[in-house]
Amino acid sequence: MVDIEKKFIGIGGEFLSPPSVLKSKLDGIKAIIFDWDGVFNDGVKDTNFSSSYSEGDAMGTNLLRFGFYLHYGFIPNTTILTGALNEISKHLTEREHFNHLYYKSINKGAAFEDFLKRAKIQAHEVAFCFDDVLDLPIAQNCGLRFYINSPGRPLFNDYITKNNLFDYKTGNMGGNNSVREVAELVLGLMGNYEEVIQNRLGFSERYSEYLRLRNSVVSEIIEWK
Protein backbone atom coordinates (compact mmCIF):
# COMPACT_ATOMS: atom_id res chain seq x y z
CA MET A 1 0.00 0.00 0.00
CA VAL A 2 2.95 2.31 0.75
CA ASP A 3 4.29 1.78 -2.78
CA ILE A 4 0.91 2.74 -4.29
CA GLU A 5 0.81 5.91 -2.19
CA LYS A 6 4.34 6.92 -3.18
CA LYS A 7 3.73 6.20 -6.86
CA PHE A 8 0.62 8.36 -7.09
CA ILE A 9 1.95 11.16 -4.90
CA GLY A 10 4.95 11.08 -7.23
CA ILE A 11 2.77 12.14 -10.19
CA GLY A 12 1.17 14.94 -8.16
CA GLY A 13 -1.79 13.08 -6.66
CA GLU A 14 -3.03 13.97 -3.18
CA PHE A 15 -4.65 11.60 -0.69
CA LEU A 16 -7.07 13.34 1.65
CA SER A 17 -8.02 9.88 2.89
CA PRO A 18 -5.22 7.33 3.41
CA PRO A 19 -4.99 4.56 0.79
CA SER A 20 -6.04 2.02 3.44
CA VAL A 21 -9.31 3.94 3.90
CA LEU A 22 -9.86 4.08 0.13
CA LYS A 23 -9.33 0.33 -0.06
CA SER A 24 -11.85 -0.34 2.71
CA LYS A 25 -14.40 1.93 1.02
CA LEU A 26 -13.89 0.11 -2.28
CA ASP A 27 -15.20 -3.08 -0.70
CA GLY A 28 -18.66 -1.49 -0.48
CA ILE A 29 -18.75 0.14 -3.93
CA LYS A 30 -21.37 -1.08 -6.41
CA ALA A 31 -21.45 1.84 -8.88
CA ILE A 32 -19.10 4.36 -10.46
CA ILE A 33 -20.40 7.72 -11.69
CA PHE A 34 -18.37 10.02 -13.91
CA ASP A 35 -18.99 13.65 -14.65
CA TRP A 36 -18.15 14.42 -18.28
CA ASP A 37 -16.77 17.93 -18.93
CA GLY A 38 -13.54 18.51 -17.03
CA VAL A 39 -13.23 14.78 -16.30
CA PHE A 40 -13.01 12.99 -19.65
CA ASN A 41 -11.74 16.20 -21.24
CA ASP A 42 -10.46 19.65 -20.34
CA GLY A 43 -13.94 21.19 -20.42
CA VAL A 44 -13.33 23.14 -23.62
CA LYS A 45 -16.27 23.02 -26.07
CA ASP A 46 -16.44 23.63 -29.80
CA THR A 47 -19.06 25.73 -31.62
CA ASN A 48 -21.51 22.81 -31.37
CA PHE A 49 -21.02 22.73 -27.58
CA SER A 50 -19.34 19.35 -27.97
CA SER A 51 -16.37 17.97 -26.04
CA SER A 52 -14.47 14.74 -26.52
CA TYR A 53 -12.54 12.02 -24.67
CA SER A 54 -9.31 10.06 -25.03
CA GLU A 55 -9.01 6.35 -25.80
CA GLY A 56 -6.63 6.07 -22.85
CA ASP A 57 -9.44 7.10 -20.50
CA ALA A 58 -11.94 4.86 -22.28
CA MET A 59 -9.59 1.90 -21.84
CA GLY A 60 -9.23 2.90 -18.20
CA THR A 61 -12.96 2.51 -17.63
CA ASN A 62 -12.86 -0.94 -19.23
CA LEU A 63 -9.87 -2.13 -17.21
CA LEU A 64 -11.50 -0.76 -14.06
CA ARG A 65 -14.73 -2.64 -14.65
CA PHE A 66 -12.85 -5.83 -15.49
CA GLY A 67 -10.80 -5.41 -12.32
CA PHE A 68 -13.99 -5.20 -10.28
CA TYR A 69 -15.27 -8.32 -12.03
CA LEU A 70 -12.11 -10.27 -11.17
CA HIS A 71 -11.89 -9.00 -7.60
CA TYR A 72 -15.52 -8.83 -6.50
CA GLY A 73 -17.29 -11.06 -9.01
CA PHE A 74 -19.51 -8.39 -10.55
CA ILE A 75 -19.33 -5.46 -12.96
CA PRO A 76 -20.16 -2.19 -11.21
CA ASN A 77 -22.96 -0.02 -12.52
CA THR A 78 -21.12 2.57 -14.62
CA THR A 79 -22.83 5.88 -15.38
CA ILE A 80 -22.08 9.32 -16.80
CA LEU A 81 -23.98 12.16 -15.16
CA THR A 82 -23.51 15.49 -16.92
CA GLY A 83 -25.16 18.88 -17.08
CA ALA A 84 -24.67 19.06 -20.84
CA LEU A 85 -26.16 17.46 -23.93
CA ASN A 86 -23.23 15.93 -25.77
CA GLU A 87 -23.50 13.35 -28.54
CA ILE A 88 -19.95 12.16 -27.88
CA SER A 89 -20.77 11.24 -24.28
CA LYS A 90 -23.75 9.29 -25.64
CA HIS A 91 -21.45 7.56 -28.13
CA LEU A 92 -19.02 6.49 -25.41
CA THR A 93 -21.84 5.37 -23.12
CA GLU A 94 -23.29 3.11 -25.80
CA ARG A 95 -19.94 1.91 -27.16
CA GLU A 96 -18.68 0.87 -23.73
CA HIS A 97 -22.11 -0.34 -22.57
CA PHE A 98 -22.31 1.94 -19.55
CA ASN A 99 -25.54 1.50 -17.63
CA HIS A 100 -26.81 5.09 -17.81
CA LEU A 101 -26.15 8.50 -19.26
CA TYR A 102 -27.89 11.37 -17.46
CA TYR A 103 -27.70 14.60 -19.44
CA LYS A 104 -28.99 18.15 -18.90
CA SER A 105 -28.56 17.37 -15.21
CA ILE A 106 -28.25 20.92 -13.90
CA ASN A 107 -29.58 19.77 -10.51
CA LYS A 108 -27.17 16.91 -10.04
CA GLY A 109 -28.32 16.18 -6.51
CA ALA A 110 -31.84 15.37 -7.77
CA ALA A 111 -30.47 13.34 -10.68
CA PHE A 112 -28.29 11.41 -8.23
CA GLU A 113 -31.33 10.52 -6.11
CA ASP A 114 -33.08 9.26 -9.24
CA PHE A 115 -30.00 7.21 -10.12
CA LEU A 116 -29.95 5.58 -6.68
CA LYS A 117 -33.57 4.51 -7.09
CA ARG A 118 -33.00 3.11 -10.58
CA ALA A 119 -29.84 1.27 -9.55
CA LYS A 120 -31.38 0.16 -6.23
CA ILE A 121 -28.33 1.09 -4.23
CA GLN A 122 -27.41 3.55 -1.49
CA ALA A 123 -25.26 6.67 -1.74
CA HIS A 124 -22.34 5.17 0.19
CA GLU A 125 -22.11 2.43 -2.46
CA VAL A 126 -21.17 4.96 -5.18
CA ALA A 127 -17.72 6.12 -6.28
CA PHE A 128 -17.71 9.48 -8.07
CA CYS A 129 -15.24 11.25 -10.38
CA PHE A 130 -15.89 14.99 -10.51
CA ASP A 131 -14.32 18.38 -11.08
CA ASP A 132 -16.50 21.37 -10.16
CA VAL A 133 -19.19 23.08 -8.11
CA LEU A 134 -22.21 21.43 -9.79
CA ASP A 135 -20.88 18.06 -8.65
CA LEU A 136 -20.71 18.81 -4.93
CA PRO A 137 -24.25 17.62 -4.03
CA ILE A 138 -23.09 14.15 -5.10
CA ALA A 139 -19.58 14.43 -3.64
CA GLN A 140 -20.92 15.31 -0.20
CA ASN A 141 -23.14 12.23 -0.10
CA CYS A 142 -21.44 9.39 -1.99
CA GLY A 143 -19.03 6.84 -0.58
CA LEU A 144 -15.79 7.46 -2.49
CA ARG A 145 -14.74 10.70 -4.22
CA PHE A 146 -12.08 11.27 -6.86
CA TYR A 147 -11.51 14.94 -7.64
CA ILE A 148 -10.08 15.66 -11.07
CA ASN A 149 -7.49 18.31 -10.37
CA SER A 150 -7.63 21.84 -11.74
CA PRO A 151 -4.81 24.02 -10.35
CA GLY A 152 -6.45 27.15 -11.76
CA ARG A 153 -9.12 26.97 -9.03
CA PRO A 154 -7.11 27.57 -5.84
CA LEU A 155 -10.05 28.74 -3.74
CA PHE A 156 -12.24 25.85 -4.88
CA ASN A 157 -9.39 23.45 -4.11
CA ASP A 158 -9.13 24.95 -0.63
CA TYR A 159 -12.89 24.69 -0.13
CA ILE A 160 -13.22 21.01 -1.02
CA THR A 161 -10.14 20.19 1.05
CA LYS A 162 -11.40 22.06 4.10
CA ASN A 163 -14.84 20.45 3.79
CA ASN A 164 -13.49 16.94 3.17
CA LEU A 165 -15.22 16.59 -0.21
CA PHE A 166 -12.75 14.26 -1.88
CA ASP A 167 -10.67 11.21 -0.98
CA TYR A 168 -8.10 11.51 -3.75
CA LYS A 169 -7.14 14.43 -5.99
CA THR A 170 -5.57 13.45 -9.29
CA GLY A 171 -2.17 14.64 -10.37
CA ASN A 172 -3.45 15.04 -13.92
CA MET A 173 -6.12 17.40 -15.16
CA GLY A 174 -9.18 16.44 -17.21
CA GLY A 175 -8.21 15.59 -20.78
CA ASN A 176 -4.79 14.35 -19.70
CA ASN A 177 -5.66 10.75 -18.76
CA SER A 178 -7.02 11.65 -15.33
CA VAL A 179 -9.75 8.98 -15.64
CA ARG A 180 -7.04 6.44 -16.46
CA GLU A 181 -5.15 7.65 -13.38
CA VAL A 182 -8.18 6.96 -11.18
CA ALA A 183 -8.68 3.55 -12.80
CA GLU A 184 -5.06 2.55 -12.24
CA LEU A 185 -5.18 3.77 -8.63
CA VAL A 186 -8.25 1.65 -7.92
CA LEU A 187 -6.71 -1.40 -9.59
CA GLY A 188 -3.56 -0.82 -7.56
CA LEU A 189 -5.58 -0.64 -4.36
CA MET A 190 -7.38 -3.86 -5.28
CA GLY A 191 -3.99 -5.44 -5.96
CA ASN A 192 -4.91 -6.97 -9.31
CA TYR A 193 -3.46 -4.60 -11.92
CA GLU A 194 -1.09 -7.19 -13.40
CA GLU A 195 -3.82 -9.86 -13.39
CA VAL A 196 -6.11 -7.48 -15.29
CA ILE A 197 -3.44 -6.69 -17.89
CA GLN A 198 -2.41 -10.32 -18.38
CA ASN A 199 -6.01 -11.47 -18.87
CA ARG A 200 -6.70 -8.63 -21.28
CA LEU A 201 -3.44 -9.24 -23.13
CA GLY A 202 -4.24 -12.91 -23.70
CA PHE A 203 -7.99 -12.33 -24.20
CA SER A 204 -8.48 -15.06 -21.61
CA GLU A 205 -11.68 -16.96 -20.86
CA ARG A 206 -12.23 -14.71 -17.84
CA TYR A 207 -11.94 -11.61 -20.00
CA SER A 208 -14.19 -13.08 -22.69
CA GLU A 209 -16.85 -13.87 -20.09
CA TYR A 210 -16.56 -10.36 -18.64
CA LEU A 211 -16.87 -8.85 -22.11
CA ARG A 212 -19.97 -10.91 -22.85
CA LEU A 213 -21.60 -9.70 -19.64
CA ARG A 214 -20.49 -6.10 -20.21
CA ASN A 215 -21.80 -6.05 -23.76
CA SER A 216 -25.18 -7.40 -22.68
CA VAL A 217 -25.87 -4.09 -20.93
CA VAL A 218 -28.30 -1.86 -22.83
CA SER A 219 -27.43 1.73 -21.98
CA GLU A 220 -30.25 3.90 -20.68
CA ILE A 221 -30.09 7.50 -21.94
CA ILE A 222 -31.94 9.83 -19.59
CA GLU A 223 -32.72 13.48 -20.21
CA TRP A 224 -33.05 14.89 -16.71
CA LYS A 225 -35.72 17.57 -16.41
N, C-alpha and C positions, 0 to 999 in steps of 0.2 A: 504493500500500500504506500510505503514511503517513496518507492521508486516512481509510482504513478504521480504522486504529489509533486515531486521534484521535476518530472518530465513536463508536466503541464504548467507549473509555475515558470519553468524555463522558457516557455513560449509566450509568457505574459499573462497566463491565466491567474485568476484569484479565487481562492476557496474561502467563502464566508462561513460555510459549514465544513468541518473536517471531512476528508475522503471516507473515513469510517462511517460517518453519519450519512453521507450520500449513499454508500453501499447498503446500509440498513434500510434507508428509505426505498431504494430500488426494489427490495424484496416485496413491497406492497403495491408497486406500480402496475396498472393494467392498461393504461392509455398514455399516449404521447401526443400533445397538441403543439403545433408550430404556428406562430405568426408567419406572415409572408414577407411583406416589405420590411427591409432592414434586417431580416433573418436569412432568407434564401438569396438576398441580393443587397445592394447598398442603399436601397430605397429610392433611387433615381428612376423617374418615369419618362417615357417618350411622349410624343404628341398624342398618342392614343391611350395615354394613362396606363401603359403596360410596363411591366418589369419582369425580369427573367430569373434564371437560376443556373447553377453550374452542375455539370454531370458528377463532379466530385462530391457535392452535397447530396445529390440524388442517390449515388452509390452508398453514401453514408447512411441514409435512411434505410436502405435495403439491408446493409450489413448489421445495422442496429436491430432491426426486426428479426433477422435470422439469429442474431446472438440471443435475443430473448427466447426465441423458439428452442434453441439448444439448451439454454440454461434453466428456463422455467417451464418449458413444454407447451407454450402458447405464443401466438403472435399478438402483440399489443394492439389495441385499437389505435390507429394512426390518423390524425385529423389535422387539416389546415383551417385556422380560424382567422379571417382577415376582414378588415374594414373596407376593402376595395373590391371591385369587380374586375377580375383579371383572367383572361382566357388562358394564359400560360399556367397559372396556378391550377386551373381546371384540367389542363392537359396533363400536368404532372400528377395530380390526384388520380386521374383515371389510368394513366400509364403505369403508375406504381401500385394501383389498387389500394389507395388509402381508403379508410372507411367513410370519411365525410370531408366535404369542403363547405365551410360556412363563409359566405361573402356578404358584403355590405353590412358587416357586423359592427356598427358604430358603438352600440352598447354591448361591449364584449362580456360584461358580467351577466347580462340576461341571456346572451347566446350560450355562454358557458353552462348556465343552469339548464338550458334546453338540451345541451349536449349530454350532461350527466344523466338526464332522464332517458334519452335515447339509448345511451350506452349502458344504462343500468349499473352505474358505478357511483362512488362517492368522490368528493373533491380531493381527498388525500391520496387517492389512487391514480392521480394524474401528474405526469411530468410535463413541463411547459417550457418552450423556448420562445423568448420574447425580447423586445428591444426598446419599448417606449411607453409613454404615459397611458395610452388607451389600453394597454395590456395589464395594468396594475390590478384591476378588479379580479383577474384570474390569478395573478402572481401572489396576491395576498391570501388566497384561499386554497390553492392546490398544494400537492404534497412535495413536489421537487421542482426547483426553478433554475433554469439556465438563462442567464442574461447575456445577450449578444452585445459585446462591448462597442461603445461609441465614445472615444475620448473627447470628442467635441461637445459633450454634454456634462461638464464637470459638476454642475449643481445637481443635475438629475442623478448622476453617479453617487454623489454624496447622499442624496435623499434615499435612494433605494438601499444603500449600505446602512445608513443610520436606522432605517425602518425594517431591516432584515428581510428584504423582498427578493433576494436571490440566494442560491446556495453556491453557485459557481458562475463567475464572470469569465467569458472567453478572452483569450489573448488576441484572437482575430476578429475583425469587424464583419458585418454582413456583406456577402458577396466575395469574401476571401476565405471560403471553406470553413466558416464558423460552425455550420451544421455538422460537417464532417468532424470537426474538433469535438463537438459534444458527443457524437456517436462513438468516436474512438475512446473518449474518456469513459463513457458508460461501459463499453466493452472491456476496457482495462479494469474497471472496478469489478465487473463480473468475473474477470480472470479468464475469459475465453477468446481473446482476440485472435491468437494464432489458430485455435480450433476453427473459428469462423472463416479465416482466410484459407486454411487448408481445405476445408469442405467446399468452399466456393471455387477455389482453384481447380479441384478435381471434379467439380460438378457431381458430388457424391450423392448417394441415395438419400441421405438426410437433407441435403440441399434441394434435391429434386422434389422431395415430399413437402418441404417448406414452401417451395415455389408453387406447387400445385395448390396448396391451401391459400397462399397469398393471392394467387390469381383467381381464386374462386370468389373473392370479395367484389361485390358490385358497389362502386362508390356512390354515395348519396350526396348530391349537390343541393345545398340549402341556401336560398336567398333569405337572409334574416331581416325581418321587417319589424 
